[in-house]
């Protein structure tokens, strides 16, 4: 009995230590948030009688310190024509599927969609290129601009999934915090929409889907995006406009496609994350893709809009890729961002506090020890691959 009491006491001590560390980081963020401190404190006060949501709010605020990007607060006056057309396309598509056929699998669905699409173009005279998009961008840290209303709406929305879905309730606290709770999926990607916007768009298309089957969910997501993008002409803008970019024919950039895809899936209760490969063995560039966590606890890779995750990842081509990194929301202390000596050079690809090497979930990995007898002041060294697409001729692959 005494031994059990000691174990419980020690466990509680560890928990209090972790809580204390989070509280310290929350205090640090509050101290540098300037005029926006009131907004963040409002969130904490709002949840003072809801312990689980309060811990989640502290997790988000504690990890805001290094999240920085361009942002825009959406409002109806910014691009009214675009908002009107995309909402109309979404509505017409949805009602043609559910009201006319009551199923995505009806054999006449494609004819119905095509007829709606033709009518949409004729009736709305889609000329979005003639109307400029008025989005006023700023660049700043999240803690300086995210409002209490945005954060509270987001947290309440995510916890509604925890109440409704067994699959979300089964997640460990760490997985829930990292793969469902975050309001962004790529640390420095422009932030325009939050989970309520993503949910309002996509969840109506998933009503008849068993969300325990991540393959079915991703298949439906791909179908919806691919059909909606046929409503519009080529993407005409030089800037980001939010998830509505996905609706435009010819829009193709793996970074926002992965970011929007993962954020939309999270908003619908699906644990997901964005990953990228450091480089290729024989090609230039790198690729961003999504991963979803299935009911068996396996991470399955896919390309939003173009592929479906399989249980053995066999549909995801890995033969030419090198190390794979996942974007986390929380600070990863074992990254070069934190491990470098003051002033030590860190390659751009690794100069982020949110990277986690997850290569082993898609590729076979082995421990490798290389002798190095040179003297130097660096804490870190890097393995690199040859690449003619960069001035140095090499690209770091791992540290």
Residue, then its C-alpha position, 0 to 999 in steps of 0.5 A: x500500500x505504501x509503495x502504491x502511494x509513493x508511485x501515485x505521489x510521484x506521478x502527481x509530482x510529474x504532472x504538476x511539474x509539467x503543468x508548471x512548465x506550461x504555465x511558465x511558457x504561457x506567462x512568457x507568451x502573455x508578457x510579449x503579447x503587448x496589446x493583445x494580452x487581454x485577448x489571450x487572458x480572456x480565453x484563460x478566464x473563459x475556461x477557468x471552470x472547464x479544466x480540459x478546455x483550460x489545459x487545451x487553451x494553455x497548450x495553444x497559447x504556450x506554443x504560440x511563441x514561434x508561430x509567425x506568418x502572414x494573416x488576414x481577417x476575412x470580412x464580407x467587403x474584401x472580395x464579395x464577388x468571389x465569396x458569392x460565387x464560391x458559396x453558390x458553387x458549393x451550394x449548387x453542388x451539394x444540393x445536386x448531390x443530396x437533394x436530387x440523388x440522395x447519394x454520391x454513388x448514384x449512376x446519374x450523379x455526374x450528369x447532374x453535376x455537369x448540368x449544374x456546372x454549366x448552368x452556374x457558369x452561364x448564370x453567374x458569368x464567372x469572370x472573377x479575374x475582372x474583380x480584384x481581391x482586397x485582402x489586407x495582409x500583415x505579418x506577425x506572431x500569432x500571439x499578437x493578433x489572434x482574438x479571444x473569439x477566434x480561439x474560444x470558437x476554435x476550442x469549443x468546436x474541437x471539443x465538440x468532436x471529443x464529445x461526439x466521436x469515439x475515435x477522438x475520445x480514444x486519442x492520447x492527450x498528446x495526439x489530440x493536442x497535436x493532430x486535432x486541436x491546432x488551428x494551423x497545420x503548417x507553422x509559417x503558412x498564411x493563416x486566414x480561416x479557422x476550423x469553424x469555416x472549414x467545418x461549415x464547408x466540408x462536414x455536410x459532405x461527410x454526413x453519411x461517412x463512417x469517420x473511423x474509415x479515414x480512407x472513405x473520408x479522404x476519398x470523399x474529400x478528394x471527390x468534393x474538391x475535384x468536382x468543385x474545382x471544375x466550376x471555375x476557370x484557371x486561378x487568376x489571383x497572385x495572392x492567397x484567398x483562403x481555402x477557396x483557392x482549392x475551387x479553381x481549376x489549375x490551382x496546384x501547389x503542394x504546400x497550400x493543398x496539404x495545409x488546407x487538406x489537413x486543416x479541413x480534415x482536422x476541423x471534421x474530427x480526423x487526426x491529421x498532419x502535414x509532412x515533407x521530404x527533405x529532398x529526392x534522391x534523383x530529382x530537385x525540389x521537395x514535396x508536402x503531403x498529408x498523413x492521417x491516423x487510422x483507428x489502429x494507430x497507424x499513420x497513413x500517407x496521402x496526397x490531398x485531392x489525388x490519392x487515398x491512404x492505404x493501410x500499408x502505405x503502398x499507394x504512396x511512392x517512397x522510392x525516391x525520397x529521403x528523410x521525412x519531417x512532420x510539422x508539429x504545433x508544439x516546440x520540439x526541443x531536439x531540433x537544430x532550432x534549439x540545439x544550436x550554439x548561439x550564432x551557429x549556422x542552421x540550414x533554412x530547412x531545419x530552422x524551425x522549432x516544430x519539426x519531427x523526423x518521422x522517416x521510419x513510418x514510411x521508410x526503413x531506417x537504421x542507426x548510422x555512426x560516422x567517425x568525425x575527427x575535425x575540431x570545431x565549435x558547432x553543436x551540430x553536423x549534417x548529412x547532405x545529398x548532392x543537388x544541382x538545383x542549389x548554389x552550394x550543390x548539396x542539400x542537408x537531409x538530417x542533423 
